[in-house]
């Protein structure tokens, strides 16, 4: 009789231990986005996070100025779009796509999903893969996950890997 009680006690302790060890996913990183002058007064999109002010994009290209899209205007427009997308929960993965017959870097809500928000339109001769590499400095962000032949980079993990600025 004592053995049955002892056995039941051990099973109960084991079940409580296993239940207490379940892996919890950390809450998402809270981010707000601002466009400010960064290094060398370059318009820069920053992610303001509890772990620091992270420079996401430095707007240096003047290629689109002919159409009135200065680096400052692009910074302001894309920063606002990123904030709206963050508020709507679609800033999950960075990937590549096509829009108006041009390659773009964009955000997707899901891995393997379509472009939900265009981040950057690339110049006609730019390689989308190289542009993602340059934008993200992928070596610091960890491996790129391939899905449907397109890269999908976890945006939150990438932001965490960026050194903070003051």
N, C-alpha and C positions, 0 to 999 in steps of 0.2 A: 504494500500500500504506500509506504513512504517513497518507494522508487517511482511510482506513478506521479506523485505530487512533485518530486524533485525533477522528473522528466518534463512535466508541464511547466514548471517554473523556468527551466532552461530554455524551452521552446519559446516561452513568452519573452524572456530577456533577448533572445536571438532576434525575434521578430521586431521588437522595439529598437534594437540596435540597427538592423537593416533599414527600417523605416526612417530612423534619424540620420542615416548616411546618404539619403537620396540627394543627388546632385541638383542644386538649385541654379537656375540661370540668373546671372546678374541682371539688374535692371538696365534698360538702355541708357547710354550716355546722353545726358541732356545737353543740347547744343542750341545756340542762337548764332545767327550769322550777321556780320557787319562788313561793310566796305569801308576801309580806312587806308590812309597813306601808310605804306610799310617801308621796308628798306629802300633807301635812295628815293623816298617819296613816291614809290610805285604803288598805284592802286592795287589793293590786296583784299581778297575775300578771306575773312577770318572766321573760324568756328570758336565761339566763346563757350568753354566747357568748364566743369568743376576741376578739371586737371590742367587747365591753362588755356591761353589764347593761342590757337593753332592756325598758322597761315595755310590756307587750303589752295588758293590760286593767286599767283602774282600776274597781273595783267600787263604784260610788256609788249605784246605784238601790236603794231600799228597797221597791220595788213588791211583791216576792215574800216579804217578811218575814212576812205573815199566814200563810203556809204553812210557816213555820219556816226559810225560806231567806234568811238574813241575808247581807249582802255578804261577810262573812268566810267563812261556810260555802260560798257559791257560789265564792269565790276558791279555797278549799282543794280543793273537789270538782273544779272545772274544771281547775285547775292539775295535779292528779294525773292526770286523764284526758288532758290534753295531753302529760304526760310519758310515759304509757303509749302513746299514739298515736305519739309521736316514736320511742319504742323499737321500735315495730312498723312504722315507715316510712310512716304514713298522714297525716302533717301536711304535705301538699303544697300543697293549694289551699284557700282560704277561699271559700265560696259560700253560697247560701241554699237553704232547703227548708222542708218542713212536717212537723211531728210533733205528734200528738195534736190536730189541727186548729188548730195555732198556727204562725206563721212562726218559723223559727229561722235563726240563722247557724251554719254547720257547716263541718267539714273534709271534703275529698274526697281520696282517694288519687290520682285522675286527673282531668285536665281533661275536663269533660263527664260525670264520674261522679256517682254518688249520694252522699248524705251518709253518711260513715263515722263521724263523731263530732260530736255536737251541742255547740256552743260556748256559745251563748246562746239562750234562749227569749225571744222578743220580747213586749212587752205587746200586748194585742189591737188597739189602734189604731196601733201602730208600723208604719211602712213598712220592709220588709226592705231595699230599696235604700238608703233614707236611713240606716238603721242601719249598713249596711256602710260607707257613706260616713263616718259619724260615727266608727265604730270604727277604721277604717283611715286616715282622713284621706287618701283615695285620691290627691289631688293630689301628695302627697309620695312616694307609692309607685309612681307611673307609671300607665300606662293599665290599665284593667280589660279583661280579655279575655272576650268573650261566647262562650258555647257553649250551645246548646240554650235560648237565651233567658235563661240565668242567668249572673251574673258569676262568674268564676273568677280569684282573685287569688293569684299565686305567694307563698306564705307566707314562704319564705326571703328572697326579694327585699324583701318588705315589712319583715321584721324588720331587715334590713340598713339600711333607710332610717330607722329610728327612732333619734332621738338617745339616746345612752347616759346613764344616771344613775349616781350613785355610791352 
